[in-house]
Every structure is written in C-alpha cells, then in structure tokens.
C-alpha cells in the first residue's frame, strides 16, 4: 500500500497542538522548534510542506523553526523511542473498530516517569497530490540556515 504524504495534516497537527495547549503553556513564545524526520509528509525536500508551514505561522503569528533529522537517523528522535513503543503496547492485541477506540487506547498510554499522551482526531478530508503555488518560492518567508540549509530553516510570520 502506498503511503499518502499529506503535509497539510502535519501542519494541522501542529496547529491543533498550539491552539489546545501550546499558547497556554507558553504565552510569551516567539518561536517554536519542530523536530522532523527527513521524509514523508513533512519532507525537507518538498516545498508543499514549507507552503503549508508558512500559512500556519502567518495564522498563529509565531515563528516555527524546523530541524530535520538526516535520512536514516530518525532513531535519534526522542519521541519515537520514548512514546511510540508505549503507544504500540497500549494497542497490542486489540481489534481496532473505530477512531474513538484508537484515541481512547492511545490516551491510556503512560510511563513510570509520568508521561501521559493526549490524542485528537482531525476529522477532515485532505487533498492529495497538491502542487506548490506558482509564486510561493519567490515570495516565501522561509529562512534557510547557513549550515545544513536543506535540513534546518525557519518560517517567519507576516508582521501585523
């Protein structure tokens, strides 16, 4: 089965996290750091993710700094090893009959150090095979780092 890459979903997930928790926990935040793997919907190669990211920062008025793990190094991503194994354990042996059940089981995930997991369902149909807007690359406010520019960049919001 082919993996569908939908960068809009990645940005909607960040948006939901910001509106539901981030803006309350960090009301004075001027920047958000997002750690991403190198491929998939948030690939460092694709400008469609950067376009969706630009729309998001313009909406929330907070810069988002993106640091991609180089290919084949996502094993160093702390989330994958601190959370995913526990989520998988919570789902083990269960017949998943609906989204709500999956959400409930994921939210039962805890570890001894006190980590708890929150889950949300984004009920939205996403368009696949979208193309970058013709003028986006010329008008984007994506600032690439001097070092490792392909993997590290910031999306700068419009000033109000």
C-alpha positions as CSV (number, residue, x, y, z in Angstrom):
1,X,0.0,0.0,0.0
2,X,1.4,3.4,-1.0
3,X,2.0,5.9,1.8
4,X,0.0,9.1,1.1
5,X,2.0,12.1,2.0
6,X,-0.1,15.0,3.2
7,X,1.9,17.9,4.6
8,X,-1.3,19.8,5.4
9,X,-2.1,17.1,8.0
10,X,1.3,17.6,9.6
11,X,0.6,21.4,9.9
12,X,-2.9,20.8,11.1
13,X,-1.5,18.7,13.9
14,X,0.9,21.4,14.9
15,X,-1.9,24.0,14.7
16,X,-4.1,21.9,17.0
17,X,-1.3,21.4,19.5
18,X,-0.7,25.2,19.5
19,X,-4.3,26.2,20.0
20,X,-5.1,23.4,22.5
21,X,-2.1,23.6,24.7
22,X,1.0,25.5,23.4
23,X,-0.3,29.0,23.6
24,X,-1.4,28.5,27.2
25,X,1.8,26.8,28.3
26,X,4.0,29.3,26.5
27,X,2.0,32.5,26.2
28,X,5.2,34.6,25.5
29,X,6.6,32.2,22.9
30,X,8.1,33.9,19.9
31,X,9.4,30.7,18.2
32,X,8.5,27.0,18.1
33,X,11.1,24.3,17.4
34,X,9.8,21.3,15.4
35,X,12.0,18.2,15.0
36,X,11.1,16.2,11.9
37,X,12.3,13.2,10.1
38,X,13.7,13.6,6.6
39,X,10.8,12.1,4.6
40,X,7.1,11.7,4.5
41,X,4.6,14.5,4.6
42,X,7.0,16.9,6.2
43,X,10.0,16.1,4.0
44,X,12.8,18.6,3.8
45,X,12.8,18.2,0.0
46,X,9.2,19.3,-0.7
47,X,8.1,22.9,-0.8
48,X,4.5,22.0,-0.3
49,X,5.2,21.4,3.4
50,X,7.0,24.7,3.6
51,X,4.0,26.4,1.9
52,X,1.6,24.9,4.5
53,X,4.0,25.8,7.3
54,X,4.1,29.4,6.0
55,X,0.3,29.6,6.2
56,X,0.4,28.2,9.7
57,X,2.9,30.7,11.0
58,X,1.0,33.6,9.4
59,X,-2.1,32.4,11.2
60,X,-0.6,31.9,14.7
61,X,2.0,34.8,14.4
62,X,4.8,32.7,15.9
63,X,7.9,31.7,14.0
64,X,8.4,28.0,13.5
65,X,11.9,26.7,13.3
66,X,12.3,23.3,11.7
67,X,15.2,20.9,12.2
68,X,15.0,17.7,10.1
69,X,16.9,14.6,11.1
70,X,19.1,13.5,8.2
71,X,17.9,10.4,6.4
72,X,18.1,7.1,8.4
73,X,18.8,8.9,11.6
74,X,15.3,9.4,13.0
75,X,16.2,6.7,15.5
76,X,17.7,9.6,17.5
77,X,14.3,11.3,17.6
78,X,13.4,11.1,21.4
79,X,9.7,10.9,20.7
80,X,10.0,7.8,18.7
81,X,11.7,5.9,21.5
82,X,10.0,7.5,24.5
83,X,6.5,7.4,23.3
84,X,5.8,5.1,20.3
85,X,6.7,1.8,22.0
86,X,4.3,2.6,24.8
87,X,1.5,3.5,22.4
88,X,2.0,0.3,20.5
89,X,1.9,-1.6,23.8
90,X,-1.5,0.1,24.6
91,X,-2.9,-1.1,21.2
92,X,-1.5,-4.6,21.3
93,X,-4.0,-7.4,20.9
94,X,-7.0,-5.1,20.4
95,X,-9.2,-5.2,17.4
96,X,-9.4,-1.6,16.3
97,X,-13.0,-1.0,15.3
98,X,-13.1,2.8,15.1
99,X,-11.2,6.0,15.6
100,X,-12.7,6.7,19.0
101,X,-11.4,3.4,20.4
102,X,-7.9,4.1,19.0
103,X,-8.0,7.5,20.6
104,X,-9.1,6.1,24.0
105,X,-6.4,3.5,23.9
106,X,-3.6,5.9,22.9
107,X,-4.7,8.2,25.8
108,X,-4.2,5.3,28.3
109,X,-0.5,5.4,27.5
110,X,1.7,6.3,30.4
111,X,5.2,5.6,31.6
112,X,6.8,5.4,35.0
113,X,8.3,8.8,34.7
114,X,4.9,10.4,34.5
115,X,4.5,10.9,30.7
116,X,0.9,10.9,29.6
117,X,-0.3,11.0,26.0
118,X,-3.1,13.2,24.5
119,X,-4.7,12.3,21.2
120,X,-7.1,14.2,19.0
121,X,-9.0,13.2,15.9
122,X,-8.8,15.6,12.9
123,X,-12.0,15.0,11.0
124,X,-11.0,16.4,7.6
125,X,-10.6,15.1,4.1
126,X,-7.3,16.0,2.7
127,X,-6.5,16.6,-1.0
128,X,-3.6,14.5,-2.2
129,X,-1.1,15.3,-4.9
130,X,-1.3,19.1,-4.3
131,X,1.2,21.4,-6.1
132,X,3.0,24.4,-4.7
133,X,1.5,27.7,-5.7
134,X,3.3,29.3,-8.6
135,X,4.7,32.3,-6.8
136,X,5.4,30.6,-3.4
137,X,9.1,30.0,-3.8
138,X,9.6,33.6,-4.9
139,X,7.5,35.1,-2.0
140,X,8.1,32.7,0.8
141,X,9.5,33.9,4.1
142,X,11.5,30.7,4.8
143,X,15.0,31.4,6.0
144,X,17.4,28.6,5.5
145,X,20.3,28.2,7.9
146,X,23.8,28.7,6.7
147,X,24.9,25.3,7.9
148,X,22.8,22.3,6.8
149,X,20.4,24.6,5.0
150,X,18.4,21.7,3.5
151,X,17.5,20.3,6.9
152,X,17.3,23.5,9.1
153,X,15.1,26.5,8.4
154,X,12.6,28.9,9.9
155,X,9.2,30.0,8.7
156,X,8.8,33.7,9.5
157,X,5.2,35.1,10.1
158,X,3.9,38.2,8.4
159,X,4.2,41.2,10.7
160,X,0.7,42.5,11.8
